């Protein structure tokens, strides 16, 4: 059996923490009405894909988005805490614009400057985020050799981790993942590839050896 795994990744649909401009992982925030429609459209877009597994962050908005995919394909959702959004420690749930600016600055440091030691307050470092999300993706790939799966996550944690996994570097900065828009990530058995990133084009990847060396 082929080791090649196709992963349809997507950020959750629009959620109440987004519309209220609340920072942090905010695990209890649900989808808005628009977010539910976006999730349904994502499910329709993937109707013809032979999806054999659906994984989601444990955040409510991610699980609700994944449920739309699951309902369309008759597959249960597996929640993974490793896929949650970036933790920002004592600032979790803040609506202070200064906290949101700091969060954006830290993400930029991770993605553009390759400085994974930065963090917001007493929250996670980029290295911690990349490590846990990478662990999730490797586990998923091990469970589904030769198959196609879907993963529902979050804008910052997916960007930080996939930018590293697929060696995209600064190319993904300035093009934040839109809500509930699936994009393909592939595991060849040795290399992760992102054939495209919403808003950009790339054919770059990173080998497993490089991934282990740089982790």
C-alpha positions in Angstrom: 0.0 0.0 0.0 1.2 3.5 -0.8 2.4 5.7 2.0 1.1 8.8 0.2 -1.6 10.6 2.3 -3.7 13.5 1.1 -4.9 15.9 3.8 -7.6 18.4 3.1 -6.9 21.1 5.7 -9.2 24.0 6.6 -9.6 26.7 9.2 -12.9 26.5 11.0 -15.9 28.6 9.9 -16.4 32.1 11.2 -17.0 32.0 15.0 -18.2 34.2 17.7 -14.7 34.8 19.1 -13.6 36.1 15.7 -16.6 38.5 15.4 -16.1 39.7 18.9 -12.3 40.1 18.4 -11.4 37.9 21.3 -7.8 36.6 21.4 -6.6 33.2 22.3 -7.7 29.6 21.9 -11.2 30.3 23.3 -12.2 26.6 23.2 -15.9 27.2 23.9 -16.7 29.7 21.1 -19.3 28.4 18.6 -19.7 29.1 14.9 -21.8 32.0 13.8 -24.7 31.5 11.4 -22.3 32.5 8.6 -19.7 30.1 9.9 -22.2 27.2 9.8 -23.0 28.1 6.2 -19.3 28.2 5.4 -18.8 24.8 6.9 -21.7 23.4 4.8 -20.1 24.8 1.7 -16.8 23.3 2.6 -18.5 19.9 3.0 -20.1 20.3 -0.5 -16.7 21.2 -2.0 -15.2 17.9 -0.6 -18.2 15.7 -1.6 -16.3 13.8 -4.3 -13.2 13.3 -2.2 -12.7 9.7 -0.8 -12.3 11.0 2.8 -11.7 8.1 5.3 -11.0 10.1 8.4 -11.9 13.6 9.8 -9.8 15.2 12.6 -10.5 18.5 14.4 -9.2 20.6 17.2 -11.0 20.1 20.4 -12.3 23.7 20.2 -16.1 23.8 19.7 -15.9 25.9 16.4 -13.5 23.4 14.9 -15.6 20.4 15.9 -18.8 22.0 14.6 -17.1 22.7 11.2 -15.8 19.1 11.1 -19.3 17.8 11.9 -20.6 19.3 8.6 -17.9 17.3 6.8 -18.7 14.2 8.8 -22.5 14.5 8.1 -21.9 14.6 4.4 -19.6 11.6 4.4 -21.0 9.5 7.3 -17.7 9.6 9.2 -17.2 10.3 12.8 -15.0 13.2 13.9 -11.9 12.5 16.0 -10.9 15.5 18.2 -7.2 16.2 18.8 -6.0 18.7 21.4 -2.8 19.0 19.5 -4.7 20.9 16.8 -6.0 23.7 19.0 -5.2 27.4 18.5 -2.1 29.1 19.9 -2.3 29.5 23.7 -1.6 33.0 25.0 -1.5 32.3 28.7 -2.9 35.0 31.0 -4.2 37.0 28.1 -6.5 34.2 27.0 -9.9 35.6 26.1 -8.7 39.2 26.0 -10.4 41.8 23.8 -7.6 44.3 24.2 -6.4 45.5 20.8 -2.8 45.6 22.2 -3.0 41.9 22.9 -4.2 41.1 19.4 -1.3 43.2 18.0 1.2 41.4 20.1 -0.3 38.1 19.0 0.2 39.1 15.4 3.7 40.3 16.0 4.6 37.0 17.6 3.2 35.0 14.8 5.1 37.1 12.3 8.3 36.4 14.2 7.6 32.7 13.9 6.7 32.7 10.3 8.8 35.5 8.8 11.8 35.6 11.1 11.9 31.9 12.0 12.1 32.9 15.6 10.2 30.1 17.4 11.2 31.2 20.9 8.8 34.2 20.9 5.5 33.9 22.9 2.6 36.1 24.0 2.9 36.7 27.8 3.2 33.2 29.4 1.7 31.4 26.5 3.2 28.9 24.0 6.4 29.4 22.1 6.4 28.8 18.4 8.5 25.7 19.0 5.8 24.3 21.2 3.0 25.0 18.7 4.9 23.6 15.8 5.9 20.5 17.7 2.4 19.6 18.8 0.7 20.2 15.5 3.5 18.3 13.7 3.0 15.4 16.1 -0.7 15.4 15.1 -0.1 15.4 11.4 2.5 12.6 11.6 0.0 10.6 13.7 -2.7 11.1 11.2 -0.4 10.1 8.3 0.6 6.9 10.1 -3.1 6.0 10.6 -4.1 6.6 7.0 -1.4 5.3 4.5 -2.7 5.7 1.0 -5.8 7.5 2.1 -7.4 10.9 2.0 -8.4 12.7 5.3 -9.6 16.1 6.4 -8.2 18.2 9.3 -10.0 21.2 10.8 -7.8 23.6 12.8 -7.0 27.3 13.4 -5.4 30.1 11.5 -2.3 30.7 13.7 -1.4 27.2 14.7 -2.0 25.8 11.1 0.0 28.6 9.6 2.9 28.3 12.0 3.1 24.5 11.7 2.4 24.0 8.0 4.6 26.9 7.1 7.4 24.9 8.7 6.3 21.4 7.6 6.1 22.5 4.0 9.0 24.8 4.1 6.9 27.7 2.9 8.6 30.3 5.0 7.5 34.0 4.7 5.4 33.1 1.6 2.4 32.5 3.8 2.6 35.8 5.7 0.1 38.4 4.7 -2.3 35.7 3.3 -4.2 34.5 6.4 -6.2 31.4 6.0 -9.9 32.2 5.1 -12.7 30.5 7.0 -13.6 27.0 5.9 -11.7 26.9 2.6 -10.1 23.5 2.1 -6.5 23.3 0.8 -4.4 20.2 0.1 -1.4 19.1 2.1 0.4 15.9 1.0 2.6 13.4 2.8 4.7 11.4 0.4 6.1 9.0 3.0 9.2 11.2 3.4 8.1 14.8 2.6 5.3 17.1 3.4 4.1 19.2 0.4 1.6 22.1 0.2 0.9 22.3 -3.5 -0.9 25.6 -2.9 -1.7 28.0 -0.1 -4.9 30.1 -0.3 -3.7 33.3 -1.9 -0.3 32.0 -2.9 1.3 29.3 -5.1 4.1 27.0 -4.0 5.5 23.6 -4.7 8.0 23.4 -1.9 8.3 20.8 0.8 10.5 19.6 3.6 11.9 16.1 4.1 11.4 14.0 7.2 15.1 14.2 7.9 15.0 17.9 7.8 11.9 18.0 10.0 13.5 15.8 12.7 16.8 17.8 12.5 15.0 21.2 12.9 12.4 20.1 15.5 
